[in-house]
Amino acid sequence: FGERVVHVEGSAEQTGLPSSAYDAAYARLLYQHLPDPAAATAEAFRVLRPGRKLVAYDVDDEIWGLTDPSVPGYRAIVERMARAQAAAGGDRYVGRRLLRLFADAGFVDLRLDAIPLNTVELGLEAFLPQIDPGRLIRLVELGVLTQDEFDELVVRRSEFLAADRPFILILILVASGTKPG
């Protein structure tokens, strides 16, 4: 990629980058953390050259996925995670809003794809970080989960992993739009 790829750390809402200067903008798991996703989308529109694309890869916890065997209590924990993220200015249900955000910013040729990722195709190891209870220890520190609930989740994960051929399916949403011109 060399000089053609620019990595910028900073605010997605105000990048400070020149207008109409870039060939693509890619947001991987970013929108769920943004307090103002409309401003970030408008900024992406501003910095893209006409005819170029914004692509966002993100989640919607309502259609997160499924496990077999099911993990009792997991759905309730996911909902609590979503509420905690919302309280911090994020939105774990942002996937359903991506195309409207893009349209409101002026993007055209809108497309939304749901990409299924599963353990049969990718192997269970690929999903272990996603189901690692250690990711949720911060929720205990914040009081979103009790220590007992966390400990129960650790037990449920162990039971899931000990099952015969445990299965996970995750749906990732990929939205794209083109700046007209």
Solvent accessible surface area in square Angstrom, and as a share of the most:
residue,aa,sasa,rsa
1,F,208,0.87
2,G,66,0.64
3,E,173,0.78
4,R,200,0.73
5,V,85,0.49
6,V,85,0.49
7,H,152,0.68
8,V,68,0.39
9,E,152,0.68
10,G,70,0.68
11,S,54,0.35
12,A,25,0.19
13,E,40,0.18
14,Q,146,0.65
15,T,41,0.24
16,G,74,0.71
17,L,39,0.19
18,P,79,0.50
19,S,66,0.43
20,S,52,0.33
21,A,27,0.21
22,Y,49,0.19
23,D,54,0.28
24,A,72,0.56
25,A,23,0.18
26,Y,136,0.52
27,A,9,0.07
28,R,144,0.53
29,L,51,0.25
30,L,64,0.32
31,Y,4,0.02
32,Q,6,0.03
33,H,108,0.48
34,L,15,0.08
35,P,106,0.67
36,D,67,0.35
37,P,30,0.19
38,A,54,0.42
39,A,31,0.24
40,A,6,0.05
41,T,0,0.00
42,A,53,0.41
43,E,14,0.06
44,A,14,0.11
45,F,49,0.20
46,R,83,0.30
47,V,9,0.05
48,L,0,0.00
49,R,98,0.36
50,P,69,0.43
51,G,37,0.35
52,R,99,0.36
53,K,89,0.38
54,L,4,0.02
55,V,39,0.23
56,A,0,0.00
57,Y,46,0.18
58,D,0,0.00
59,V,15,0.08
60,D,5,0.03
61,D,0,0.00
62,E,112,0.50
63,I,75,0.38
64,W,26,0.09
65,G,21,0.20
66,L,88,0.44
67,T,25,0.15
68,D,86,0.45
69,P,54,0.34
70,S,87,0.56
71,V,25,0.14
72,P,80,0.50
73,G,49,0.47
74,Y,41,0.15
75,R,99,0.36
76,A,54,0.42
77,I,15,0.08
78,V,4,0.02
79,E,69,0.31
80,R,62,0.23
81,M,23,0.10
82,A,5,0.04
83,R,148,0.54
84,A,22,0.17
85,Q,30,0.13
86,A,59,0.46
87,A,95,0.74
88,A,92,0.71
89,G,28,0.27
90,G,10,0.10
91,D,31,0.16
92,R,31,0.11
93,Y,59,0.22
94,V,0,0.00
95,G,0,0.00
96,R,101,0.37
97,R,92,0.34
98,L,0,0.00
99,L,50,0.25
100,R,143,0.52
101,L,24,0.12
102,F,0,0.00
103,A,48,0.37
104,D,125,0.65
105,A,24,0.19
106,G,30,0.29
107,F,6,0.02
108,V,64,0.37
109,D,106,0.55
110,L,66,0.33
111,R,148,0.54
112,L,73,0.36
113,D,42,0.22
114,A,57,0.44
115,I,71,0.36
116,P,73,0.46
117,L,52,0.26
118,N,18,0.09
119,T,11,0.06
120,V,118,0.68
121,E,128,0.57
122,L,96,0.48
123,G,22,0.22
124,L,41,0.20
125,E,129,0.58
126,A,59,0.46
127,F,7,0.03
128,L,56,0.28
129,P,82,0.51
130,Q,79,0.35
131,I,27,0.14
132,D,60,0.31
133,P,10,0.06
134,G,40,0.38
135,R,117,0.43
136,L,13,0.07
137,I,73,0.37
138,R,137,0.50
139,L,19,0.09
140,V,29,0.17
141,E,115,0.52
142,L,101,0.50
143,G,62,0.59
144,V,34,0.20
145,L,3,0.01
146,T,75,0.44
147,Q,91,0.40
148,D,114,0.59
149,E,55,0.25
150,F,21,0.09
151,D,65,0.34
152,E,80,0.36
153,L,13,0.06
154,V,60,0.35
155,V,75,0.43
156,R,70,0.25
157,R,57,0.21
158,S,63,0.41
159,E,88,0.39
160,F,6,0.02
161,L,55,0.27
162,A,88,0.68
163,A,30,0.23
164,D,129,0.67
165,R,203,0.74
166,P,21,0.13
167,F,55,0.23
168,I,0,0.00
169,L,37,0.19
170,I,12,0.06
171,L,48,0.24
172,I,13,0.07
173,L,10,0.05
174,V,31,0.18
175,A,0,0.00
176,S,16,0.10
177,G,0,0.00
178,T,16,0.10
179,K,20,0.09
180,P,59,0.37
181,G,99,0.95
